């Protein structure tokens, strides 16, 4: 009898843990997140007209901390943003150099020559399909603008809007245009 009680308690505890770690369902967003300035960890854009937002594959669990799908860091006057959609296997990384206040900027296209990075591109879009990952860099002659609307290094909150066009580095005529972009991050 005592063994049955322990077994029942063990089953309840393990099922609670497993349920809290189960995969959540991806739902295509119907709208972009609101443009906010409070560090809500939001990001969104229309990619060639379709709404795109980050997505976390697993539910939050106090015993498991997955990689964040919206990440930002400000260091040495450079603002870095990184976002991931774990359902569609897409990610974007952006760098904005010489950020010292609110205002208009451009995403960096290339890392400085002395940078030790995996790619020469400072801002990229990547998508993996059937194990094949495609990389898009910022188009040299296309739209590339960022408007920083909140710059607060004390509270570590950075918000803005943007438009940018990426092109496939293997097939330069294949382009992705991001419009109505917005981010609101807290370090």
VMD Tcl script that draws the C-alpha trace (Angstrom):
set ca {
  {0.00 0.00 0.00}
  {2.81 2.35 0.93}
  {4.54 1.63 -2.38}
  {1.38 2.56 -4.28}
  {1.23 5.95 -2.53}
  {4.82 6.70 -3.48}
  {4.16 5.59 -7.01}
  {1.07 7.82 -7.26}
  {2.97 10.84 -5.87}
  {5.85 10.16 -8.28}
  {3.44 9.94 -11.24}
  {1.73 13.21 -10.27}
  {5.04 15.05 -9.86}
  {6.51 13.72 -13.10}
  {3.34 14.47 -15.10}
  {3.30 18.02 -13.71}
  {6.90 18.49 -14.82}
  {6.28 16.97 -18.25}
  {3.14 19.02 -18.85}
  {4.93 22.24 -17.96}
  {7.62 21.42 -20.55}
  {5.35 20.38 -23.39}
  {5.51 22.12 -26.71}
  {3.04 24.90 -27.26}
  {1.17 25.36 -30.51}
  {2.24 27.98 -33.02}
  {-0.51 30.35 -34.06}
  {0.06 32.67 -37.01}
  {-0.29 36.21 -35.61}
  {-3.11 38.33 -36.96}
  {-1.50 41.64 -36.06}
  {1.88 43.09 -35.28}
  {2.63 43.87 -31.64}
  {1.83 47.43 -30.60}
  {4.61 50.00 -30.79}
  {5.60 50.32 -27.14}
  {8.48 51.87 -25.20}
  {8.48 49.98 -21.90}
  {10.81 47.03 -22.55}
  {8.09 44.44 -23.32}
  {10.50 42.16 -25.26}
  {8.44 42.49 -28.43}
  {9.42 42.44 -32.08}
  {7.44 42.26 -35.28}
  {7.51 43.15 -38.96}
  {5.73 42.42 -42.21}
  {8.00 40.29 -44.40}
  {6.90 40.73 -48.01}
  {3.49 41.67 -46.60}
  {3.08 38.72 -44.18}
  {3.14 39.33 -40.43}
  {6.19 37.87 -38.67}
  {6.79 37.71 -34.92}
  {9.15 35.65 -32.77}
  {7.92 32.40 -31.23}
  {9.11 30.40 -28.23}
  {8.76 26.66 -28.83}
  {8.48 25.61 -25.17}
  {6.33 26.88 -22.33}
  {8.13 28.60 -19.49}
  {9.31 26.27 -16.76}
  {11.26 27.26 -13.63}
  {13.53 24.21 -14.14}
  {14.32 24.94 -17.78}
  {15.35 28.26 -19.24}
  {15.22 28.19 -23.05}
  {17.15 30.60 -25.22}
  {15.20 33.87 -25.44}
  {13.49 34.54 -28.76}
  {13.88 38.32 -28.38}
  {17.29 39.47 -27.20}
  {19.00 42.85 -27.12}
  {22.23 44.36 -25.83}
  {23.73 47.83 -25.92}
  {27.51 47.98 -25.66}
  {30.16 50.41 -26.91}
  {27.55 52.58 -28.70}
  {26.30 49.53 -30.65}
  {22.78 48.16 -30.24}
  {22.39 44.46 -31.06}
  {19.06 42.74 -31.58}
  {18.41 39.07 -32.19}
  {15.03 37.38 -32.74}
  {13.99 33.81 -33.48}
  {10.86 31.99 -34.54}
  {11.43 28.42 -33.37}
  {8.43 27.13 -35.32}
  {9.38 28.47 -38.75}
  {13.15 28.08 -38.12}
  {13.81 31.73 -38.93}
  {16.09 34.16 -37.14}
  {17.25 37.72 -37.57}
  {20.20 39.56 -36.12}
  {20.62 43.30 -36.36}
  {23.35 45.73 -35.36}
  {23.08 49.50 -35.19}
  {26.36 51.34 -34.75}
  {27.05 54.73 -33.11}
  {23.74 54.86 -31.22}
  {23.91 57.64 -28.65}
  {20.31 58.87 -28.50}
  {16.93 58.65 -30.21}
  {16.93 59.39 -33.92}
  {17.36 57.86 -37.36}
  {19.99 55.23 -38.05}
  {20.77 52.36 -40.42}
  {21.41 48.72 -39.68}
  {25.07 47.81 -40.11}
  {25.73 45.74 -43.23}
  {29.19 44.39 -42.40}
  {31.29 43.84 -39.32}
  {34.52 45.86 -39.12}
  {37.41 44.04 -40.82}
  {39.10 43.21 -37.50}
  {35.96 41.60 -35.98}
  {36.07 37.92 -35.14}
  {32.63 36.73 -36.29}
  {31.19 33.71 -38.10}
  {29.98 35.81 -41.02}
  {31.04 39.14 -42.50}
  {27.42 40.37 -42.30}
  {26.48 42.39 -39.22}
  {22.73 42.18 -39.90}
  {21.25 39.01 -41.36}
  {18.04 37.04 -41.88}
  {18.30 33.25 -41.86}
  {15.79 30.49 -42.62}
  {16.33 26.74 -42.47}
  {14.32 24.39 -44.68}
  {14.97 20.63 -44.54}
  {18.41 21.16 -43.00}
  {19.42 23.72 -45.62}
  {19.91 27.18 -44.12}
  {19.62 30.23 -46.35}
  {21.25 33.50 -45.37}
  {20.13 36.94 -46.49}
  {22.21 40.07 -46.02}
  {21.08 43.68 -46.20}
  {20.64 44.89 -49.76}
  {23.21 47.59 -50.56}
  {20.89 49.80 -52.62}
  {17.54 49.18 -50.88}
  {15.65 50.65 -47.94}
  {17.53 50.44 -44.63}
  {16.24 52.74 -41.92}
  {15.78 52.49 -38.17}
  {14.09 55.08 -35.98}
  {15.11 54.73 -32.33}
  {12.16 56.15 -30.37}
  {13.38 55.25 -26.87}
  {17.03 55.09 -25.91}
  {17.46 54.55 -22.18}
  {20.82 53.00 -21.16}
  {19.99 53.52 -17.46}
  {16.79 51.43 -17.57}
  {18.31 49.40 -20.44}
  {15.22 49.86 -22.63}
  {15.56 50.35 -26.39}
  {12.59 50.77 -28.72}
  {12.17 51.65 -32.35}
  {10.61 51.15 -35.74}
  {12.30 50.06 -38.97}
  {12.15 49.12 -42.64}
  {14.87 47.08 -44.33}
  {15.38 44.83 -47.36}
  {17.47 41.66 -47.31}
  {18.72 39.73 -50.35}
  {19.72 36.11 -50.62}
  {23.50 36.01 -50.76}
  {23.40 33.02 -53.18}
  {20.66 34.49 -55.41}
  {20.76 38.31 -55.09}
  {17.51 38.80 -57.03}
  {15.61 36.98 -54.24}
  {14.68 39.69 -51.72}
  {12.77 39.98 -48.46}
  {11.37 43.40 -47.54}
  {10.58 44.05 -43.89}
  {8.13 46.92 -43.36}
  {6.23 48.28 -40.37}
  {8.96 46.77 -38.16}
  {9.00 47.50 -34.45}
  {10.95 46.38 -31.40}
  {10.80 47.10 -27.68}
  {13.56 45.38 -25.74}
  {15.02 45.42 -22.27}
  {18.52 44.14 -21.66}
}
mol new
graphics top color blue
foreach p $ca { graphics top sphere $p radius 0.5 }
foreach p [lrange $ca 0 end-1] q [lrange $ca 1 end] { graphics top cylinder $p $q radius 0.2 }
display resetview
